[in-house]
């Protein structure tokens, strides 16, 4: 096992190359809870009795192949991969599993919803991720496994059986995304090393997140975008409106196009990814508010995607806050995302690296500039932002060396005594 882990660690950069360059993915939370429209934790938060909740498995009748709608939207949005909930905390399996009859093939849908999702991803050339909740409110041993060894054995066998099916039945899978390792308190009790070794034996190219209580390939900050320590891969998973599962809410609760673009910039600046969730309705339809925002984001990325996709570097040594915008970086190139257009002249203070050229990302048109000891002055700009989608225009600034900026909060001119 130790020798295998060393091998996985050695080939991590190769396995994760596509993921690092993809930057933007779609999270899909969909299950029985989607019929109720009151958040994916509705069974727990409302203390719905198990027998009553189980009735939802019989009444769930999704429309035909809704995953094509999700995948099409992901493609339009500039997303490169998807991660779908194959089993959430409620315990209902969306595939044709042999581990339990509480599944989409045996109950209301009478279809393998995971297979439909996989086929949609492949149709739209998207990498495929499986979310799997380790916590299970439906399994009889899901809670008592923490206090009873026989129950633990049964529940871990069930868990490994489910994961094995997911990694066996659908061809190549790109991401295994575990969630909530309650109630067992150690990776040894979960037998996570054994389980993940099985996953990699079945899917040698797969990447695995950190929620089986092992670090594995990448970290998963949730509902905040914060870079992991240097050298550690990370992906911020974010709701669109404060709920993972479908839940009606006012339009202002949904992230705006500008906000989604800023989340992408923040992730890019920290060398991480953004996994943005949509919560389809019970029938599988994408909420209108999600499509209304994601389609413009995709149009924006077609114009300004250069600083987002591919190999990026952390935006270190460059000021994290300026009144007119923010930075990302690739090598000696700094990309300045102008969110508050200043007019015909843009001044950036404190640049210590020599600027060689400046241009607009969307068309490569050069920008006139003058550089002094304390200021970089870009001139001859349009009076208003060239970007009419979100008023976020990205400027490409090529420096002689890695861009370095030194500012502070003190006075610019020191008084002489």
N, C-alpha and C positions, 0 to 999 in steps of 0.2 A: 504493500500500500504506500509506504514512504517513497519507494522508487517511482511509482506511478505519479505521485504528487509532484515530485521533482520534475518529472517529464512534462506534466501539465503546466507547471510554473515556467519552464523553459520555453514552451511554445505559446505562451499566453499572448505575446505581442503579435504573432501570426494569426492566432484565432480571433483576436479582437480588432484587427486592422479595419475591417469593414465597419465595425461598430463605432470606432473612434471617428471615422470619416463621415458617418451617417448623420450624427449630431441630433436628429429630430425623429421622434417616434410617436406612435399613437397607442395609448392605453385604452382598453375596452373592458369596462365592468358591466357584465350582463348576466342575469340569472333570474331565479324565481322572484326575487325582490323587485325586479324591474316592473312587474305587473302592478305592484302596490304604489310605486312612485313615492316612497317615503324613506329613501336612503337604503344602502345595502346592509346596514346594521339594524334594519327595522325589526327583525325577529328578536334580537337581543334587547333593543332599546324599548320596545313596546311589550316585551315579555309575552310574545305570542306563543301559546302552547304548541308543542311539536306536532301533535295530531292535527291541529287546526292549520298550521303552516304547511304541512305535507299536502293539503288539498290543492295548494298552488301548483304542485307538480302535475296534477291531472288537468288543470284548467289552462295551462300555458300552451298557447297555439301561435307561435311566431309566424310572421309572413314568410313567403318563399325566399330563401337564400339572402337574408338581410346583410350578411357579411360582405357581399359584393358592394353594397352601398358604402359600408365603412371603408373598405379598401380603396374604392374609387375616390372617396373624399380624402383619405390619407395621401394618395398619389397627387391629387390636386393641390394639397396643402404643402407639398414638398417634403413630406415625411418619407423615411426610407425603411422603416420597419414597424411592426405592430406587436403588441402583447395583449392576449385576451385571457380573461378569467375562465379557465377550464373547470375549476371548482372553487367557489368562494367559501366563506366561513359557514354558510348555511348548509354545506355538505352535499348539495345537489351537483352531480357530475354531468357535464354537457356532452359527454361522449359515450360511446357504446362500451361501457366497462363491464367486466365480469366480476368486479369486486363488490358491487351493490346493485340492487334493482332500482335504487333511487337515482335514476339517470334519464337523460333525454330520449334515449331509444325506447326504454320500457314505459315511460310516462307520456305526458301530454304531447310533446313535440313529435314523438315517434320518428326522430331523425337524429343522426350524429351531427350535432351543431359544431363540434370541433373540426370535423372533416370539412364541413362547408366553409369554415373560417380558413383552414389551411389552403383549400382550393382557391379561395378568393385572393389570398396573399400571393399565391403563385401566379394567378392570372394577371395581377397588377404589379408583379415583380417587386414584392416587398419581402423583406426578411421576416421570419416567423418566430414569435415568442409565445411561450406558454406560461401563464400565471397559475400557480397551484397553492392553495391555502393549506398549510399544515394543520392549523386549527380547524376543528370540525364540530359544529354544534349538533349534528344529526347522528353521527356514529355513536353507538352505545358506550364505546370505550373512549370517546373523545375527551372526556374530562377525568374519568376515574383512572385513566392510564398513568396519571401522576402519582397514584397511591397504591396501585396494585400491579405487580409484575406480570401476572398473566394477562391483564388488560393491556399493559404496555406492549407485550409481545404481539397480541392480536392487532393492536392499532398500528404499530410500526410495520407489521406485515401488510396490513391494508394499505398504508401510505406508500410503501415501496412497490406494492402491486399496481397501484394507480400510476405512479411515476413511471414504472416500467412500461405500462401500456402506452402512455403518452409518448414515450421515447421509441416505441417499437412500431406503432400502427400507422404512422403518417409520413414516413420518409424523413428527409433531412429537416431537423429543427435547429434553430439558430440560438435561441435564448431560453433558459429555464429560470423562471422568476418565482421563487418561493415567497410566501408571506406568513406572518404571525406564527411563531413557533411556540405557542401556548398549548398545553400547560407544562411540557417537559422542559427542564431547566438547564440542560446541557446538550451539546452536540453528540456526546456519547450516548445519552438516553435516546436521542432521536436516531442514532446510528447514521449521522449525516455523512461521515466520511465514506462509509460503505455505500450509502444511497447515491452519493455524487460520483463515486467510482463507477457504479453501474450505469449512471447517466452518460458518463464519458466513454464508457466501453461501447454503448449503443449509439452514441452521437459524438464521435471524436472531435468534431469542430465546434461543439456547443460552448457557449459561455454561460456562467452561473452567477446569480447575485449572492448577496451576503446574508440572506434571511433564513438560512438553515443553521444559524449560529456559528458559521464558519466564514472567514473573510472571502474566500473564493475569488472571483474575477473582478467584481466591481461593487461599490457601495451605492446605497439607495436613499439619499436624503428625501424626506417626504414633506410636501407642502412648504418647502423652503429651498432656495437655490444657493447652496454654499459649497465651495470647492473642498474636496477632500485634501488630505496631505499630499504634498508633491510626490508624484510617481504612482499615486493610487487612482485608478479609474473610478468614475462616479457618474451617476445618472439621477437627476432630480425628477421625481414623479410628482406631478401636479394635477389637482382637479381643475376643471374649467370654471366651476361655479360653487365650490365648497362641498360638493357631494360627489362621491365616486359613482354610485348607482343613480339611475334616473330619478330626478326629483324636480318638479316644477318650481321655478323661482323667478323673481323679477329680472328683466333683461339687464339691469345695471349690476346684478350679481355675477354676470358672466364676464370673463376677462375680455377686454377690448382687443382689436387687432394690434394696436400700438403696444398693449401690455404683453401680448404673446411674443411680439418681436423683441421687446425688451427682455423677456425671460430667455429667449434664444440667445440674445447677446450676452447676458450674464453667464449662462452656461458655457458659451463659447469662450468667453474671456477667462474662465476658470479651467478650460480644457475638458469640460464635461458634456453630458448629453441632456436633452430635455425630453421626457416622456409625458406627453399631455393627454389627459383622459377625456374620452367622451363616454357618457352613460346612455346607451341606446334605450329607447322606450321598450315596453313589454313586447311589442310586436317586432322589435328590432330596428325600428326607424331611428334615424339620427335626429336629435333635436334640431329644430330650425336654427336656434341661436348658435349652435356649434358650427354648422355649415356656413352661416352668414359671416362668421369670423375666419374660419379656416381657409375658405376659398381666396379671400383677399391676401391672407398671409402667404399662400402659395404663389400668387401673382407677384407679391413683393419679393419673394425669394428668387423668382426667375430673373428679376432685375438686379438684386443685390445679394445673391447667395454666395458669391465668391468668398467672403470672409467666414462663412458659416461651415461649408462643407470641406472635407479633406483634412489634412494634417494642420492643426493649429497649435499655437504655443500659448502658455499662460500670459496674460497681459500684466506681467510683473515689471516694475520700474517705471510704469506709466500711471499718471494720476487717475484714481478711481472715480473722481467726481469733478466735473466741469459744468458750468451753467448751460453750455450749448450741446453737450453730448457725452458719449462714453467711448472707450477704446476696446478693440480686440487686436490680436497680433498673429502674424505668420512670419517667422524669421525676422528679417530687418524691415518688414513692411508693417506699418501701423494702419489700422482701419479705424477711421473716426466716424462714429455713427451720430450724425447731427440730428438731434431730436427737437431742438429749438432753433429754427433757422434765423441767423442774425442779419440777413440782408446781403448786400454786395461785398461785404468784407467780413472775414472770420479771423479772429485772433486767438491763438493758443499760446499760453504763457509757459515758461519754464522748460522748453525743449532744449536738451543738451546735445542731442545727436544732429548731425548735419543732414538736412533734407536734400535729396537728389532730384526728386520729381513728385508732383502731386497731380491727381486726376480723379474724375468721377468713376465710380465702380460700374455704373449702369451702361456707360458707352465709351469709357476710356478717354474722354475728352480732357486734355490737359488743363491744369489750373495754374495761373500765375501766382508766384509767391515771392516773399522777401523774408529773410531770416536775420534777426539781430541776436545779440547775446541773450536777451530775455524773452523775445517774442518771435513767433512764427505767424506771419501775416499772409493770408490767402485772399487774393483780390480778383475783381472782375467776375464775381459770382452772380447768379440770378437774384433778383429782388426777393423772390419767394422760393420755397423749397421745391426742387425739381421733382420730388416724389409726391404724387397726387393720391397714392393709395393710403399711406399712413403718416405722411410728412416726416419720414425718417430716411434721410439721404446719407449714403455711406461714401466717404472720401478715402481714396487710397494714397497713402503717404509712404514713399520709398526712401528709407534713410541709408546712410553709408554704413552705419552699425546698428545694432539692436536699439530700438527707440528708448530713450531715457528722458524722463521728465522730472524736474525737481520743483515742487511748489511747497507752500506751507500756509499756515493760517496767520502769520505775523505780517507786519508792515513791509511794503516793498522797498520804501526808502527809509533809511535810519537817520534820525535827526542828529546833526553834529552838535557837540557841546561847545 
